[in-house]
Amino acid sequence: MQERRLAAIMFTDIVGYTALMGLDENCAFEVLPKNREIHSA
């Protein structure tokens, strides 16, 4: 018998990230690791 497994993939977006990137690219890149840290906990 074949075993099947369901995988869930979560995609998160940071509200206003595109606008932030346009205004302050360095700040936008600082936000990314913080967002990943929050969602991996």
CHARMM internal coordinates of N, CA and C (Angstrom, degrees):
IC EDIT
DIST 1 N 1 CA 1.4606
DIST 1 CA 1 C 1.5317
ANGL 1 N 1 CA 1 C 109.11
DIST 1 C 2 N 1.3237
ANGL 1 CA 1 C 2 N 116.51
DIHE 1 N 1 CA 1 C 2 N 136.56
DIST 2 N 2 CA 1.4653
ANGL 1 C 2 N 2 CA 121.73
DIHE 1 CA 1 C 2 N 2 CA -178.95
DIST 2 CA 2 C 1.5278
ANGL 2 N 2 CA 2 C 110.14
DIHE 1 C 2 N 2 CA 2 C -83.30
DIST 2 C 3 N 1.3399
ANGL 2 CA 2 C 3 N 115.54
DIHE 2 N 2 CA 2 C 3 N 134.36
DIST 3 N 3 CA 1.4686
ANGL 2 C 3 N 3 CA 120.51
DIHE 2 CA 2 C 3 N 3 CA 179.16
DIST 3 CA 3 C 1.5250
ANGL 3 N 3 CA 3 C 109.17
DIHE 2 C 3 N 3 CA 3 C -97.18
DIST 3 C 4 N 1.3089
ANGL 3 CA 3 C 4 N 115.14
DIHE 3 N 3 CA 3 C 4 N 134.91
DIST 4 N 4 CA 1.4674
ANGL 3 C 4 N 4 CA 120.33
DIHE 3 CA 3 C 4 N 4 CA 178.32
DIST 4 CA 4 C 1.5146
ANGL 4 N 4 CA 4 C 109.00
DIHE 3 C 4 N 4 CA 4 C -119.61
DIST 4 C 5 N 1.3183
ANGL 4 CA 4 C 5 N 114.84
DIHE 4 N 4 CA 4 C 5 N 144.88
DIST 5 N 5 CA 1.4602
ANGL 4 C 5 N 5 CA 120.07
DIHE 4 CA 4 C 5 N 5 CA 178.07
DIST 5 CA 5 C 1.5180
ANGL 5 N 5 CA 5 C 108.99
DIHE 4 C 5 N 5 CA 5 C -129.88
DIST 5 C 6 N 1.2897
ANGL 5 CA 5 C 6 N 114.88
DIHE 5 N 5 CA 5 C 6 N 141.27
DIST 6 N 6 CA 1.4570
ANGL 5 C 6 N 6 CA 120.97
DIHE 5 CA 5 C 6 N 6 CA 178.59
DIST 6 CA 6 C 1.5199
ANGL 6 N 6 CA 6 C 108.93
DIHE 5 C 6 N 6 CA 6 C -97.54
DIST 6 C 7 N 1.3076
ANGL 6 CA 6 C 7 N 116.44
DIHE 6 N 6 CA 6 C 7 N 131.31
DIST 7 N 7 CA 1.4626
ANGL 6 C 7 N 7 CA 121.18
DIHE 6 CA 6 C 7 N 7 CA 178.50
DIST 7 CA 7 C 1.5233
ANGL 7 N 7 CA 7 C 108.70
DIHE 6 C 7 N 7 CA 7 C -115.62
DIST 7 C 8 N 1.3001
ANGL 7 CA 7 C 8 N 115.50
DIHE 7 N 7 CA 7 C 8 N 137.65
DIST 8 N 8 CA 1.4684
ANGL 7 C 8 N 8 CA 120.82
DIHE 7 CA 7 C 8 N 8 CA 177.37
DIST 8 CA 8 C 1.5245
ANGL 8 N 8 CA 8 C 108.36
DIHE 7 C 8 N 8 CA 8 C -108.83
DIST 8 C 9 N 1.2954
ANGL 8 CA 8 C 9 N 115.57
DIHE 8 N 8 CA 8 C 9 N 133.16
DIST 9 N 9 CA 1.4597
ANGL 8 C 9 N 9 CA 121.04
DIHE 8 CA 8 C 9 N 9 CA 177.98
DIST 9 CA 9 C 1.5243
ANGL 9 N 9 CA 9 C 107.61
DIHE 8 C 9 N 9 CA 9 C -115.40
DIST 9 C 10 N 1.3150
ANGL 9 CA 9 C 10 N 115.57
DIHE 9 N 9 CA 9 C 10 N 127.07
DIST 10 N 10 CA 1.4509
ANGL 9 C 10 N 10 CA 119.72
DIHE 9 CA 9 C 10 N 10 CA -179.51
DIST 10 CA 10 C 1.5227
ANGL 10 N 10 CA 10 C 109.39
DIHE 9 C 10 N 10 CA 10 C -103.70
DIST 10 C 11 N 1.3032
ANGL 10 CA 10 C 11 N 115.53
DIHE 10 N 10 CA 10 C 11 N 129.23
DIST 11 N 11 CA 1.4554
ANGL 10 C 11 N 11 CA 121.40
DIHE 10 CA 10 C 11 N 11 CA 176.17
DIST 11 CA 11 C 1.5151
ANGL 11 N 11 CA 11 C 107.30
DIHE 10 C 11 N 11 CA 11 C -117.15
DIST 11 C 12 N 1.3071
ANGL 11 CA 11 C 12 N 116.11
DIHE 11 N 11 CA 11 C 12 N 124.57
DIST 12 N 12 CA 1.4574
ANGL 11 C 12 N 12 CA 119.32
DIHE 11 CA 11 C 12 N 12 CA 178.36
DIST 12 CA 12 C 1.5139
ANGL 12 N 12 CA 12 C 109.78
DIHE 11 C 12 N 12 CA 12 C -117.24
DIST 12 C 13 N 1.2978
ANGL 12 CA 12 C 13 N 114.45
DIHE 12 N 12 CA 12 C 13 N 149.18
DIST 13 N 13 CA 1.4508
ANGL 12 C 13 N 13 CA 120.59
DIHE 12 CA 12 C 13 N 13 CA 177.76
DIST 13 CA 13 C 1.5192
ANGL 13 N 13 CA 13 C 107.41
DIHE 12 C 13 N 13 CA 13 C -125.96
DIST 13 C 14 N 1.2831
ANGL 13 CA 13 C 14 N 115.71
DIHE 13 N 13 CA 13 C 14 N 144.80
DIST 14 N 14 CA 1.4517
ANGL 13 C 14 N 14 CA 120.56
DIHE 13 CA 13 C 14 N 14 CA 179.10
DIST 14 CA 14 C 1.5258
ANGL 14 N 14 CA 14 C 106.99
DIHE 13 C 14 N 14 CA 14 C -91.39
DIST 14 C 15 N 1.3290
ANGL 14 CA 14 C 15 N 115.71
DIHE 14 N 14 CA 14 C 15 N 123.92
DIST 15 N 15 CA 1.4558
ANGL 14 C 15 N 15 CA 120.39
DIHE 14 CA 14 C 15 N 15 CA -179.29
DIST 15 CA 15 C 1.5257
ANGL 15 N 15 CA 15 C 109.59
DIHE 14 C 15 N 15 CA 15 C -59.38
DIST 15 C 16 N 1.3069
ANGL 15 CA 15 C 16 N 115.83
DIHE 15 N 15 CA 15 C 16 N 126.22
DIST 16 N 16 CA 1.4525
ANGL 15 C 16 N 16 CA 121.23
DIHE 15 CA 15 C 16 N 16 CA 178.27
DIST 16 CA 16 C 1.5149
ANGL 16 N 16 CA 16 C 114.98
DIHE 15 C 16 N 16 CA 16 C 77.28
DIST 16 C 17 N 1.3506
ANGL 16 CA 16 C 17 N 117.39
DIHE 16 N 16 CA 16 C 17 N 12.84
DIST 17 N 17 CA 1.4573
ANGL 16 C 17 N 17 CA 119.93
DIHE 16 CA 16 C 17 N 17 CA -175.25
DIST 17 CA 17 C 1.5269
ANGL 17 N 17 CA 17 C 111.82
DIHE 16 C 17 N 17 CA 17 C -63.52
DIST 17 C 18 N 1.3217
ANGL 17 CA 17 C 18 N 117.05
DIHE 17 N 17 CA 17 C 18 N -41.21
DIST 18 N 18 CA 1.4658
ANGL 17 C 18 N 18 CA 120.12
DIHE 17 CA 17 C 18 N 18 CA -179.42
DIST 18 CA 18 C 1.5242
ANGL 18 N 18 CA 18 C 110.40
DIHE 17 C 18 N 18 CA 18 C -62.61
DIST 18 C 19 N 1.3260
ANGL 18 CA 18 C 19 N 116.52
DIHE 18 N 18 CA 18 C 19 N -43.24
DIST 19 N 19 CA 1.4700
ANGL 18 C 19 N 19 CA 120.14
DIHE 18 CA 18 C 19 N 19 CA 178.17
DIST 19 CA 19 C 1.5218
ANGL 19 N 19 CA 19 C 110.18
DIHE 18 C 19 N 19 CA 19 C -64.90
DIST 19 C 20 N 1.3290
ANGL 19 CA 19 C 20 N 116.76
DIHE 19 N 19 CA 19 C 20 N -41.59
DIST 20 N 20 CA 1.4599
ANGL 19 C 20 N 20 CA 120.88
DIHE 19 CA 19 C 20 N 20 CA 179.07
DIST 20 CA 20 C 1.5247
ANGL 20 N 20 CA 20 C 110.57
DIHE 19 C 20 N 20 CA 20 C -62.38
DIST 20 C 21 N 1.3199
ANGL 20 CA 20 C 21 N 116.39
DIHE 20 N 20 CA 20 C 21 N -40.39
DIST 21 N 21 CA 1.4621
ANGL 20 C 21 N 21 CA 121.13
DIHE 20 CA 20 C 21 N 21 CA 179.33
DIST 21 CA 21 C 1.5281
ANGL 21 N 21 CA 21 C 110.31
DIHE 20 C 21 N 21 CA 21 C -61.50
DIST 21 C 22 N 1.3332
ANGL 21 CA 21 C 22 N 115.80
DIHE 21 N 21 CA 21 C 22 N -39.39
DIST 22 N 22 CA 1.4515
ANGL 21 C 22 N 22 CA 119.97
DIHE 21 CA 21 C 22 N 22 CA 178.97
DIST 22 CA 22 C 1.5195
ANGL 22 N 22 CA 22 C 113.28
DIHE 21 C 22 N 22 CA 22 C -68.84
DIST 22 C 23 N 1.3243
ANGL 22 CA 22 C 23 N 115.57
DIHE 22 N 22 CA 22 C 23 N -33.43
DIST 23 N 23 CA 1.4662
ANGL 22 C 23 N 23 CA 119.85
DIHE 22 CA 22 C 23 N 23 CA -178.09
DIST 23 CA 23 C 1.5207
ANGL 23 N 23 CA 23 C 113.01
DIHE 22 C 23 N 23 CA 23 C -83.74
DIST 23 C 24 N 1.3371
ANGL 23 CA 23 C 24 N 115.93
DIHE 23 N 23 CA 23 C 24 N -43.52
DIST 24 N 24 CA 1.4653
ANGL 23 C 24 N 24 CA 119.88
DIHE 23 CA 23 C 24 N 24 CA -174.27
DIST 24 CA 24 C 1.5309
ANGL 24 N 24 CA 24 C 108.96
DIHE 23 C 24 N 24 CA 24 C -150.41
DIST 24 C 25 N 1.3217
ANGL 24 CA 24 C 25 N 116.09
DIHE 24 N 24 CA 24 C 25 N 92.26
DIST 25 N 25 CA 1.4624
ANGL 24 C 25 N 25 CA 121.52
DIHE 24 CA 24 C 25 N 25 CA -175.80
DIST 25 CA 25 C 1.5277
ANGL 25 N 25 CA 25 C 112.20
DIHE 24 C 25 N 25 CA 25 C -60.93
DIST 25 C 26 N 1.3264
ANGL 25 CA 25 C 26 N 117.87
DIHE 25 N 25 CA 25 C 26 N -41.02
DIST 26 N 26 CA 1.4691
ANGL 25 C 26 N 26 CA 120.43
DIHE 25 CA 25 C 26 N 26 CA -179.73
DIST 26 CA 26 C 1.5199
ANGL 26 N 26 CA 26 C 111.35
DIHE 25 C 26 N 26 CA 26 C -62.90
DIST 26 C 27 N 1.3163
ANGL 26 CA 26 C 27 N 116.83
DIHE 26 N 26 CA 26 C 27 N -42.54
DIST 27 N 27 CA 1.4689
ANGL 26 C 27 N 27 CA 120.71
DIHE 26 CA 26 C 27 N 27 CA 178.61
DIST 27 CA 27 C 1.5317
ANGL 27 N 27 CA 27 C 110.29
DIHE 26 C 27 N 27 CA 27 C -63.87
DIST 27 C 28 N 1.3249
ANGL 27 CA 27 C 28 N 116.06
DIHE 27 N 27 CA 27 C 28 N -41.01
DIST 28 N 28 CA 1.4600
ANGL 27 C 28 N 28 CA 120.27
DIHE 27 CA 27 C 28 N 28 CA 179.97
DIST 28 CA 28 C 1.5298
ANGL 28 N 28 CA 28 C 110.95
DIHE 27 C 28 N 28 CA 28 C -60.42
DIST 28 C 29 N 1.3322
ANGL 28 CA 28 C 29 N 117.06
DIHE 28 N 28 CA 28 C 29 N -41.22
DIST 29 N 29 CA 1.4616
ANGL 28 C 29 N 29 CA 119.91
DIHE 28 CA 28 C 29 N 29 CA 178.87
DIST 29 CA 29 C 1.5278
ANGL 29 N 29 CA 29 C 111.88
DIHE 28 C 29 N 29 CA 29 C -69.82
DIST 29 C 30 N 1.3236
ANGL 29 CA 29 C 30 N 118.29
DIHE 29 N 29 CA 29 C 30 N -26.13
DIST 30 N 30 CA 1.4684
ANGL 29 C 30 N 30 CA 121.10
DIHE 29 CA 29 C 30 N 30 CA 176.04
DIST 30 CA 30 C 1.5275
ANGL 30 N 30 CA 30 C 110.95
DIHE 29 C 30 N 30 CA 30 C -71.47
DIST 30 C 31 N 1.3197
ANGL 30 CA 30 C 31 N 117.06
DIHE 30 N 30 CA 30 C 31 N -30.00
DIST 31 N 31 CA 1.4675
ANGL 30 C 31 N 31 CA 121.80
DIHE 30 CA 30 C 31 N 31 CA -177.95
DIST 31 CA 31 C 1.5339
ANGL 31 N 31 CA 31 C 111.71
DIHE 30 C 31 N 31 CA 31 C -71.60
DIST 31 C 32 N 1.3325
ANGL 31 CA 31 C 32 N 117.58
DIHE 31 N 31 CA 31 C 32 N -33.08
DIST 32 N 32 CA 1.4625
ANGL 31 C 32 N 32 CA 120.86
DIHE 31 CA 31 C 32 N 32 CA -175.61
DIST 32 CA 32 C 1.5292
ANGL 32 N 32 CA 32 C 114.56
DIHE 31 C 32 N 32 CA 32 C -55.86
DIST 32 C 33 N 1.3405
ANGL 32 CA 32 C 33 N 119.82
DIHE 32 N 32 CA 32 C 33 N -51.77
DIST 33 N 33 CA 1.4654
ANGL 32 C 33 N 33 CA 118.66
DIHE 32 CA 32 C 33 N 33 CA -179.91
DIST 33 CA 33 C 1.5314
ANGL 33 N 33 CA 33 C 112.84
DIHE 32 C 33 N 33 CA 33 C -62.80
DIST 33 C 34 N 1.3173
ANGL 33 CA 33 C 34 N 116.70
DIHE 33 N 33 CA 33 C 34 N -34.02
DIST 34 N 34 CA 1.4632
ANGL 33 C 34 N 34 CA 119.98
DIHE 33 CA 33 C 34 N 34 CA 177.81
DIST 34 CA 34 C 1.5195
ANGL 34 N 34 CA 34 C 110.22
DIHE 33 C 34 N 34 CA 34 C -64.34
DIST 34 C 35 N 1.3322
ANGL 34 CA 34 C 35 N 117.14
DIHE 34 N 34 CA 34 C 35 N -41.99
DIST 35 N 35 CA 1.4591
ANGL 34 C 35 N 35 CA 121.40
DIHE 34 CA 34 C 35 N 35 CA 178.53
DIST 35 CA 35 C 1.5304
ANGL 35 N 35 CA 35 C 110.73
DIHE 34 C 35 N 35 CA 35 C -63.46
DIST 35 C 36 N 1.3154
ANGL 35 CA 35 C 36 N 116.84
DIHE 35 N 35 CA 35 C 36 N -43.44
DIST 36 N 36 CA 1.4731
ANGL 35 C 36 N 36 CA 120.71
DIHE 35 CA 35 C 36 N 36 CA 178.91
DIST 36 CA 36 C 1.5291
ANGL 36 N 36 CA 36 C 110.88
DIHE 35 C 36 N 36 CA 36 C -62.86
DIST 36 C 37 N 1.3273
ANGL 36 CA 36 C 37 N 116.12
DIHE 36 N 36 CA 36 C 37 N -39.73
DIST 37 N 37 CA 1.4717
ANGL 36 C 37 N 37 CA 121.05
DIHE 36 CA 36 C 37 N 37 CA -179.89
DIST 37 CA 37 C 1.5294
ANGL 37 N 37 CA 37 C 110.95
DIHE 36 C 37 N 37 CA 37 C -63.28
DIST 37 C 38 N 1.3078
ANGL 37 CA 37 C 38 N 116.73
DIHE 37 N 37 CA 37 C 38 N -41.80
DIST 38 N 38 CA 1.4634
ANGL 37 C 38 N 38 CA 121.62
DIHE 37 CA 37 C 38 N 38 CA 179.89
DIST 38 CA 38 C 1.5249
ANGL 38 N 38 CA 38 C 110.87
DIHE 37 C 38 N 38 CA 38 C -63.08
DIST 38 C 39 N 1.3317
ANGL 38 CA 38 C 39 N 116.47
DIHE 38 N 38 CA 38 C 39 N -42.75
DIST 39 N 39 CA 1.4522
ANGL 38 C 39 N 39 CA 120.01
DIHE 38 CA 38 C 39 N 39 CA -174.88
DIST 39 CA 39 C 1.5205
ANGL 39 N 39 CA 39 C 114.11
DIHE 38 C 39 N 39 CA 39 C -83.50
DIST 39 C 40 N 1.3043
ANGL 39 CA 39 C 40 N 118.53
DIHE 39 N 39 CA 39 C 40 N -12.81
DIST 40 N 40 CA 1.4601
ANGL 39 C 40 N 40 CA 119.05
DIHE 39 CA 39 C 40 N 40 CA 179.46
DIST 40 CA 40 C 1.5257
ANGL 40 N 40 CA 40 C 111.79
DIHE 39 C 40 N 40 CA 40 C -94.43
DIST 40 C 41 N 1.2949
ANGL 40 CA 40 C 41 N 117.03
DIHE 40 N 40 CA 40 C 41 N -5.46
DIST 41 N 41 CA 1.4870
ANGL 40 C 41 N 41 CA 120.79
DIHE 40 CA 40 C 41 N 41 CA -179.06
DIST 41 CA 41 C 1.5070
ANGL 41 N 41 CA 41 C 111.49
DIHE 40 C 41 N 41 CA 41 C -74.90
END
COOR INIT
IC SEED 1 N 1 CA 1 C
IC BUILD
